Amino acid sequence: MAKLAIHGGPRAAEKLEVPQWPMLDKRDKQALLEALESRRWCRIYPGSRVEEFERAFAQYHDAQHAIAVSNGTVALELALLACGIRPGDEVLVPAVTFIASASAIVTSVGAVPVFVDVEPDTVSISPRGIEEAITDRTKGVVAVHYGGYPVDFDRILPIVKQHGLVLIEDCAHAQGTEWKGRKVGAIGHMGGFSFQESKAFTAGEGGIVLTDDEEMAERARLLHNIGRVVGRPGYEHHALASNYRLSELHAALLLSQLRRYKREQVRLKHENGEFLAQGLREISGVEPLKRDERITQRGYYFFTIRYDSEQFDGLHRDRFVEALRSEGVPCSIGYGMPLYKQPAFRRERIEPFLAESSKPWPDYENLFLPVAERFCAEEQITLPHQVLLADRSGLQAILDAVAKIKENIGELSATE
């Protein structure tokens, strides 16, 4: 009789109950209703909810300045513009990330993304790779806190300082993440966050830019509001700029969600992440990202697992994922490919965005970064962050499911 659920056996993770996402309660509904009935849905009014949220999020994330925007992609675009990135500049970006980390570099100013390999045990941009990729055209680095795991600031900050580069943190996955007791977002020059529906802290859409640099903050405020200066007449515009503003309705929901997130959710996820990581290490072959004492709190988007097929009799990662899903564990393979392999980075599709002066352009189609290639094709398994809100019996059921597959690997090997 088959023991694995994929062959008709009982599911090991039957006890796993993952909360519905996004989470919603009466306070959220009341906050939205009050904003709706105010009939002030745009942030242009004094004392707006958006301003209140900017202050609250900046305080929570240990930053001096915050500029709320309509989504996480334009948060990165605004940060690039405010940091002075210009057409033809090269900006280094990790090869494993969501497309916005690199597309914002192109679409916002016509700059050139240069992909850098990642560290094998953290999936963070490689500091050595940064140093090797720097040219006289390099002006900045977009450092992605992938899955909520922070980059190694101790190694990266000295590099950007030595070469006079700007460091933009992509914090779309990292709400609540701490490095040495300080939350990410303004450790570099600027940081951009996303509040899209799947994120750990969400209002469906929305984003924010953080910085400790007053000059960059003022430029970001100017650019995000169609070139208007705060306190000046409504139809006086001091820069050619777009409209990145966040609505009052989104701000009302974010203020309500923030109370729950910082008081309850982020610490619980951190603790449950530690529990799950320790259990996986004991099984072997399903390694969590490297434990680092400098990470004093980890916000999550993905819980990332590195799968070693040799520990599972050569079983391919995709077949293991199929079996794990059958056991009742919601899992995925992340973004599926290194970012430079996306069709959007083919020469004919990116060329219209780039200035002639920025030639020679990178040959993305023939690029091969070995760690990123192996990680995406063979190793990466992800669990969604809301799994870490389950109770410990549910998390133990995940570990039981993994162990069950390993113990009965012969069933899968026989059907390969």
N, C-alpha and C positions, 0 to 999 in steps of 0.2 A: 504493500500500500504506500502511495506517495506521502511524504511528509511535508514537502514544500507546497505553499499555497498556489504557486504557479502551475502545479500539476494536480490541484484539487485537494490538497491537504488543508488543515485548519490555519487560519491567519494568526501569526504570532503577535501582531500589534492591534489586536481587537480592542484592547483597553485604551488605546491612544485616542484622546478626544482633543482635537485642535479647535480653539475658539474661532468663531466666525470673524472674518476680517473684511472691512474695517470694523472696529468695535464702536458701539453707539449706546448712549444712555440718555436719561431725561435731561441732564445738564447740557449735553450737546444740542438736543432739540430746542431747549429753552434759549440757548445762546444764539442759535440761528434765527429763531422766531423774533427775538428782540432786535437783531440786526435787520431783519426783513421789515419789521413794522416801523423801524426808525426812518425808512425811506431815504437813508443816506448809505448808498451801496458802493460809493467810490471813496477812496481815501483822501480826496481833495479838501475835506472839511477839517478844521482845527480839532485836535483831540480825537482823532480817528482811532478805530479799533486796530488798524494796521500799525499805527505808531505805537500803540500799547503793546502789540505783539512784538514789534521790533525790539522794544526795550526789554521785554520779558525774555525773549530768546537770546538776545545778546548777553544778558546777565547769566542765563542758564549755561551758555556756552563760553563764558569767560572772555567775551570780546567787548571792545569799546564801542563799536559801531555796527549797525545792522541795516540793510536795505532789503525789504521784502519785495518779491517779484512774482510773476505769474506762474513760473514753473522752474524746474531744476536746470533745464537746458539753457534758458536765458540767464539763469544765475551765473553759469560758467561764461556765457558770452559777455555779460556785463563785467565780470571780474577781469576777463582778458582785456576788454576795452579800458577799464579803469586803471589797469596795471601798465598801460602804454604799449601793448602788443600791436604791431602794425603790419600791413601787407608785406609779404616776403620774409618776415621773421620766422625762424624755426622755433617750435615749441615741442619739447619732449613729452611723451605720453606713454603709459604702459600699454603693452599689446593685449592684455586681458582686462577688459572693462566694457561698459555699455558704450554704444556708439557716440553718445553726446559728449563724452570726454574728449574725443578727437574731432567730431564734426563741428563743435562750437569753435574750435581753432580756425577752421576753414571758413565757415559761414559768417562769423561775426566780423572778421577783419581781413580775410584772405591770407592768413598766415599758414604756415606749412607744418602739419603734424609729423613728427619723427618718432617712430615707434621704438620702444626700448623693451628688452626682455624683462621678465619678472623673476623674483627670488623663488626657488622651488618649494621652500617650506612655509612661505607666507603669502605668495601671489602678489606681493607689493613690487613696485617698480624697483629695479636693481640699481643700487647706488653706483656700483662699478659700471653698469651699463650706461648710466647718466654721464659719467665722466668720459667714457669712450665715445659717446654720441655728440659731445659738445663741439661746435664749430664756431667760426667768427660770426655766423648768422644766428646762433642760438640766443634767444632772449628770455626764455622761461621754461618752467617745468610744471605740468599738471600731474600732481601726485594723488592717486586714487586710493582711498581707504576701502579696499575691496571687501565687500561683505560686511563692512564695519571694522575690519582689522586695520589699525593705523600703520602708516609707513614708518620707516626707521628714521625719525627726525634727527637723531644723534649723528647719523652718517650723511643725511641729505642736506641739512641746513649748512654745514661748513662748505659743501660743494657749491651750493647756489651763491653763498656769500663770496667765496673765492673768485667766482667767475662773473659776479655782478648780475645774476639772473633773478627773475621774480619766481616765487613759488606759490602756485595756486593749488589749494587743496580741493579735490573733488570729494565732498562729504555726502553725496547722495545716499550712501549706505550707512552713514556713521553718526546719526543723531544720538548723542549721549556718550560717544566714545571718548575715553580719556587717555592721555599719554603723560605719565608721571604726575597724575593728579590734575592735569589741566585738560579741559575738553578741546577737541580739535576744531578747526575752522578759522582761527586767527593766529595759529602758531606760525604759519607761513605768512605771506603778504596779504592774501585774501583767500576765502573759502566759500564754495557754493554748495547749498543743500537743496534737496528735492523733497517735496511733500506729496508726491504722486500717490495714488491709491494703494499701491502694493508696499509702500515704504513703512518702516516701523513707527513713524510718526507722520500722520497724514491728514489732509483735508480734501482728498481727491486729486487736487492739483495744487500748485504753489511752490515757492522756493524762497531762498533768502541768501544774501551775500553778507559775510562777516569780515571785518578787518579791524586792526588796531591802528592803522595808518589814517590820520585825519584827512590828509590831502586826497588819498585814494577814495575814502568814504565820500567826500564832497563831490568828487568827479562822478562817482557811481550814482549819487542822488540826482545830480544834474542829468545824467544820461538816461536814467530809468524813467524820468518824468518829462519826456519830450523837450528837454533842454530848459525846463523851468527851474528857477532858483527858489528855494524855500523862503517864503515871506514876501516874494515879489509879486507884482500883478499877474493875474491868471493867463493873459495872452502876451506875456513878455518871455521870449525864448532866447537863451544865451548860447545854445549849441544845437547843431543838427543831430537829432537823436530820436530814438524810438520810444515806444510806450511799453514798459515792462511792469507796470503797477499790478499789485495784488488787490483784489476786491475786498470790501468790508465783510462780505458774507464768508469768504474764506478765512479772513482773520478772526472772525467770531468763533468759527469752528476750531481753528488752530489754538486759540487761547483756551478753549474748553478742553481740547485734547492734551495740551501741554501739561495741565495740572495732573491728569491721570498718568501721562507718560513718565514724567520725572519723579512722581511720588511712588509709583507702583511698578510700572512695566520694565523700565530699563535695568533696574537692579535685579529683578526676578530673572530676566533673560540672561544677564551676566552669570548669575549663580547657576542657573540650569544649564547654560553653555559649558561651564566648568565641569558639572556633573557628567554631561554627555561626553565631553572630550576625554575625561578620565576613563570612562567605561569603554570607549572606542580604542584607546591606547592599549587596554588590557586584552582586547580581542586580536589586535595586530592585523595589518593589511588594510586598515581603514583609518588612516592617520588624520587627526584634526590639524589645523594650522598650529605652528610652533607656539608653545607657551612662552610668554615673555613677561617678566615681572614689571617691566616699565609700562605695560598696558594695565592701568589701574581700574578701568571699566570699559567694557566692550559693548557698544551698541551693535545691533545686528540687522542685516538685510538677508544675507545668506549665513547659515551655518555650513562651512565648507569642509569637505572631507576629501582627502587624497587617497584614491583607491590604488592598491598594488595587486595587479592580477597574479603575480607569482605566488602570493599568499593564498590565492583561491584557485590553485591548479590551472593557471593560465586562462581562467574565464574572463572574457572581455567585459570591460566596464559597463557597456550598454546592456548586456545580458544580466549582469548583476543588478543594475537599476530596475530592470523589468521584474526580476524576482522580488526585489525589495518592495516595489510598489504593490505587487500581488500580496505581500504580507501585511499591507495596510499602512505603509510608511510613505507619506507624500515626499517625493524626491525628484530631482531633476539633474541635468548636466550643465546648468548655468547658461552662458551665452553661446556655447556650442563651438566656437572657433576663435582663433586670434582675430583681433579687430581688423588688421590689415587685409584679411581674406574676405571681408564683406564686399559685395558687389559695388557698393557706393564708393569704394576707394580704387576702382579701376580707372586707368588714366583718362579715358574719354569722359568719365562722369565727374571727376574732381578738377580736371583742367580748366573748365570755365570759371572756377572760383579763384584760381591762383594767378598772381601777377607774372608777367614775362620776366620781370627782374628777379623773381625767386628761383629761376632755373639754375642748376639742374634740379628737377623735382625728384623726390624719392621714387624708386621703382617698387612700389608696394606689391605688385603682382608676383614678383620674384623674390620677395623677402622671406626669410626663414629664420625664426628665432626659436631655438630648440626647446627651451623650457616651456614657453607659451604653447608651442605645438603639441608637446607631449601632455601637458596639463589638460588642454582642451580636448584632445582626442582620446586620451587613455585614463586620466586620473580624476578629473573633477566630478564630484557629486555634491549637490547642494540640498539643504533642507530650508524651507521658508522660515523666516524669523518667528512667525506666530506659533510654530511648533514648540518654541521655548517658553510659551505661556501654559503649556500643558502641565499636569501634575507629575510628580516623580514616578508614579506607577506607569504613566504613559511614556515617559522618557525611557524607563527601564524596558518597556515593551519594544522600543526602537532597538535598543541594545540586544534584546532577546532575538529580534528578527534577524539582525546581522549575524549573530552567533549561530542561529539556526541554519542560515544559508551556508555558512562556512562548514558546519558540522555535516551537512548533507550535500556538499558540493558535487558529489558523485552523480546525484540526480540530474543536475544541470549539465555536467560534463558529458553525460551519456546522450544528451539531446543536442549538443553543439553541432 
